[in-house]
Amino acid sequence: MPELPEVEVVRRGLARWVCGRTITSVDVLDPRSIRRHTLGTEDFIGNLEEATVLDVVRRGKFLWMPLAMAGTHPRETGAGVALMAHLGMSGQLLMQDPHVPDEKHLKVRLRLSPSDGMPEQLRFVDQRIFGGLFVTSLVPTDDGGPGGLGESPLPEIAGEAAHIARDPLDPHFSFEDFYRKLKSCKTGLKRALLDQGIISGIGNIYADEALWRARLHYARATDTLRRADALRVVEAARDVMNDALAAGGTSFDSLYVNVNGDSGYFARSLDAYGRTGQPCRRCAEAGLAGVIKREQFMNRSSHTCPVCQPRPRNGRW
């Protein structure tokens, strides 16, 4: 499953290529990839053709493109509609020129109005068909801020994403809101980091990496966490995501690529996740004998160093 940096890489690429362009035609090659658009293929196509893409916005791992419908002017306020993209396990949004052969698992093709030097097609490719596209309504944000990270400050959000908290890369992320929720939930720290109602966009890989950088164990009780500890883990999550963005994302699967078809390389720089039995780099630099340990956690895995991330006495597992 792509994590936040992967989705942000895609958002930045799409914003460069599609903002301000009109969708001239739509081909649905596999209706399964628009199954979340419950009104069917004709309605999906009818909503998109002649609509103009106003922005590409992300909150957590949710990605959407606000639209100005045919015959309307771009809005400054008020609820509208958007094309929502759910990448699932293997979804790819690729910009291609018409002469490029169709990908084997091409599901939906959007043709865009011409723009100098820019590819003319946006293609949704999905091997495993867990992802998809659908048109959805935008609703006002509950805090009056922008819906998510995008190029415009419209205070609207896709209805499907309205329930999730802001993520650490969002300029409108509130540490005070995060810390208040953290102190009141009375659970283990990693469980809280994976709860999108508390903070969004942090998946299993980046939770392990942020906790390693913050020197905190995943079972630390949230109601015992000091403000300085909570701030340290948020800053660590933000730093590790920015490092991943600089590398193009964390790619363990050849199915994840950005809009140009390139894979990320941050996997080579991970300090905790996937390094079971290997020396802890921080401990090694300090002359200590820490070794990364893997433990079962919520049907997944957690990776920690027992030396610099000691188990808490009253942890919540």
C-alpha positions in Angstrom: 0.0 0.0 0.0 1.5 3.4 -0.9 2.1 5.6 2.1 1.8 9.4 2.3 5.1 10.4 0.6 4.2 8.2 -2.4 0.8 9.9 -2.7 2.4 13.3 -2.3 4.9 12.6 -5.0 1.9 11.7 -7.3 0.0 14.9 -6.2 2.9 17.1 -7.0 3.4 15.5 -10.4 -0.3 15.8 -11.3 -0.5 19.4 -10.1 2.3 20.3 -12.6 0.6 18.5 -15.5 -3.2 18.8 -15.1 -4.1 22.0 -13.3 -6.1 24.4 -15.6 -6.6 21.8 -18.3 -10.0 20.5 -19.5 -10.9 16.9 -19.8 -12.0 16.5 -23.4 -12.9 12.8 -23.4 -12.9 9.8 -21.1 -12.5 6.1 -21.9 -13.5 3.5 -19.3 -11.8 0.3 -20.3 -12.6 -1.6 -17.1 -15.8 -0.6 -15.2 -14.5 -2.3 -12.1 -12.1 0.6 -11.6 -15.0 3.1 -11.3 -17.2 0.8 -9.1 -17.2 3.4 -6.4 -19.0 5.7 -8.8 -22.4 4.1 -8.0 -24.3 5.9 -10.8 -22.4 4.0 -13.4 -20.1 4.6 -16.4 -22.3 7.0 -18.4 -22.7 9.3 -15.4 -19.0 9.1 -14.6 -18.0 10.1 -18.1 -20.7 12.8 -18.3 -19.5 14.4 -15.1 -15.9 14.6 -16.4 -16.1 15.5 -20.0 -15.6 19.3 -20.5 -14.8 19.7 -16.8 -11.6 21.7 -15.9 -9.2 20.6 -13.3 -8.8 23.3 -10.7 -6.3 21.7 -8.4 -4.8 18.5 -7.0 -5.3 18.1 -3.3 -4.2 15.6 -0.7 -5.1 14.9 2.9 -3.4 11.9 4.4 -3.5 9.3 1.6 -6.7 10.7 0.1 -6.2 12.4 -3.3 -8.7 14.5 -5.3 -9.0 16.9 -8.1 -11.6 19.7 -7.7 -13.4 20.4 -10.9 -15.1 23.3 -12.6 -18.0 21.7 -14.5 -18.7 22.5 -18.2 -20.4 25.9 -18.5 -19.4 27.1 -15.1 -16.6 29.4 -13.9 -13.9 28.3 -11.3 -15.3 28.9 -7.9 -13.7 30.7 -5.1 -16.1 29.4 -2.4 -18.9 26.9 -2.1 -19.1 23.2 -2.3 -18.5 21.6 -5.6 -17.3 18.3 -7.1 -14.0 16.5 -7.5 -12.5 13.5 -9.2 -11.3 11.2 -6.3 -8.4 8.8 -6.9 -8.0 5.8 -4.6 -4.6 4.1 -5.5 -5.3 1.0 -3.4 -2.4 -1.5 -3.6 -1.2 -1.0 -7.1 -3.0 2.0 -8.7 -0.9 4.3 -10.8 -1.8 7.7 -12.3 0.5 8.2 -15.4 0.9 11.1 -17.8 1.4 9.8 -21.3 1.4 11.0 -24.9 -1.0 9.4 -27.3 1.7 7.5 -29.2 2.7 5.6 -26.1 1.2 2.1 -26.2 -1.5 1.3 -23.7 -0.2 -0.3 -20.5 -1.2 -3.9 -19.9 -3.5 -3.0 -16.9 -4.8 0.4 -18.2 -8.3 0.9 -16.8 -9.3 4.5 -17.4 -8.0 7.1 -19.9 -8.6 10.9 -19.6 -7.7 13.0 -22.6 -6.7 16.6 -21.7 -6.8 19.9 -23.6 -3.5 20.6 -25.4 -0.8 22.5 -23.4 2.7 23.2 -24.8 5.2 20.4 -24.0 2.8 18.5 -21.7 1.5 14.9 -22.2 -2.1 14.8 -23.5 -3.4 11.8 -21.5 -3.9 10.9 -17.8 -4.1 7.2 -17.5 -5.2 5.1 -14.5 -3.4 1.8 -14.4 -4.2 -0.8 -11.8 -3.0 -4.5 -11.8 -4.8 -5.6 -8.7 -7.9 -3.5 -9.1 -8.2 -2.5 -5.4 -8.1 1.2 -6.3 -10.3 3.3 -8.5 -11.7 6.6 -9.6 -15.0 8.3 -8.8 -16.7 11.7 -8.8 -17.6 13.0 -5.4 -19.0 16.0 -3.6 -16.8 18.6 -1.8 -18.0 19.8 1.6 -16.8 22.7 3.8 -13.9 21.9 6.1 -14.8 21.8 9.8 -12.0 24.2 10.8 -12.4 26.6 7.9 -8.9 25.9 6.6 -7.9 24.4 3.2 -9.2 20.9 2.5 -5.6 19.6 2.4 -2.3 20.2 0.8 -2.8 21.7 -2.7 -2.1 24.7 -4.8 -5.1 26.7 -3.8 -6.6 27.5 -0.3 -10.2 26.5 -1.0 -11.8 25.5 2.4 -13.4 22.3 0.8 -12.7 18.7 1.2 -13.9 15.5 -0.5 -16.7 14.0 1.7 -14.8 10.7 1.9 -11.8 12.4 3.6 -13.7 14.8 5.9 -13.4 12.4 8.9 -9.6 12.2 9.0 -7.2 14.5 10.8 -4.6 16.6 9.1 -1.2 15.1 8.4 2.3 16.3 9.5 3.1 17.8 6.1 -0.1 19.9 6.0 0.8 23.6 6.8 -2.5 23.8 8.8 -1.6 20.7 11.0 -2.3 21.7 14.6 0.1 20.2 17.2 -2.2 21.3 20.0 -5.1 19.4 18.5 -2.9 16.3 18.0 -1.5 16.4 21.5 -5.0 16.8 23.1 -6.3 13.8 21.2 -3.2 11.8 22.0 -3.5 12.4 25.7 -7.2 11.5 25.8 -7.1 8.3 23.8 -5.2 6.1 26.3 -3.6 3.6 24.0 -0.2 2.7 22.7 1.8 5.3 20.8 2.0 3.4 17.5 -1.7 2.6 17.6 -2.4 6.3 18.0 -0.1 7.2 15.1 -2.0 4.8 12.8 -5.4 6.2 13.8 -6.4 8.7 11.1 -8.8 10.4 13.5 -5.8 11.6 15.5 -3.2 12.2 12.8 -3.4 11.0 9.1 -1.0 9.7 6.6 1.3 7.7 8.9 1.5 4.1 7.8 3.3 1.2 9.3 6.7 1.9 7.7 6.8 5.6 8.6 5.5 4.9 12.1 8.4 2.6 12.8 10.9 5.1 11.3 9.5 8.1 13.2 9.5 6.2 16.5 13.1 5.1 15.9 14.2 8.7 15.2 12.3 9.9 18.3 13.8 7.1 20.5 10.3 6.0 21.6 8.9 2.5 21.9 5.7 1.7 20.0 3.9 0.6 23.2 4.5 3.8 25.1 1.2 4.8 26.8 -0.1 8.0 25.1 -1.6 9.4 28.3 1.9 9.4 29.9 3.5 11.1 27.0 5.1 14.5 27.8 4.5 17.4 25.4 8.2 17.3 24.4 8.0 13.6 23.5 4.9 14.2 21.4 6.5 17.1 19.6 9.6 15.0 19.0 7.6 12.2 17.4 5.7 14.6 15.1 8.9 16.3 14.0 10.4 12.9 13.4 7.4 11.8 11.3 7.6 15.0 9.3 11.4 14.7 8.8 11.2 11.1 7.7 8.4 11.9 5.2 10.4 14.8 3.8 13.4 12.6 3.4 11.3 10.1 1.5 9.8 12.8 -0.7 13.3 13.9 -1.6 14.0 10.3 -2.8 10.7 9.9 -4.6 9.0 7.8 -2.0 9.5 4.3 -0.5 9.2 1.6 -3.1 9.2 -2.1 -2.0 7.0 -3.0 -5.0 7.6 -2.4 -8.7 3.9 -1.6 -9.0 4.4 1.8 -7.2 5.6 4.5 -9.6 5.1 8.3 -9.8 3.4 10.1 -12.7 6.5 9.7 -14.9 6.8 6.0 -14.2 9.8 6.3 -11.8 10.1 4.3 -8.5 11.3 5.7 -5.2 14.6 4.8 -3.5 14.1 5.7 0.1 13.8 2.0 1.0 17.6 1.9 0.9 17.8 4.5 3.7 15.4 3.0 6.3 16.8 2.7 9.8 14.3 0.4 11.5 11.6 -1.1 9.2 12.7 -4.3 7.4 16.1 -4.4 9.2 15.4 -7.3 11.6 18.7 -8.7 13.0 20.8 -5.9 11.7 22.8 -3.5 13.9 21.0 -0.3 15.0 22.9 2.4 13.2 22.6 4.9 16.0 23.8 2.4 18.6 26.7 1.4 16.4 27.8 5.0 16.1 27.7 5.2 19.9 29.6 1.9 20.4 26.6 0.1 21.7 25.3 -3.4 20.7 21.7 -2.6 19.7 20.1 -4.9 17.1 16.8 -4.2 15.3 14.1 -6.5 16.6 10.8 -7.4 14.9 7.6 -8.0 16.9 4.1 -8.8 15.8 1.8 -5.8 16.0 -1.9 -5.5 14.9 -1.5 -8.3 12.3 1.6 -6.5 11.0 5.2 -5.9 12.3 6.9 -3.4 14.5 10.7 -2.8 14.3 12.6 -1.4 17.2 16.0 -1.3 18.8 15.8 -2.6 22.4 18.7 -0.5 23.5 17.7 3.0 22.3 13.9 2.3 22.3 13.5 0.5 25.6 10.2 -1.3 26.4 8.0 0.8 28.7 7.1 -0.6 32.1 3.4 0.1 31.7 3.1 -0.1 28.0 -0.1 -0.5 26.0 0.2 -3.3 23.4 
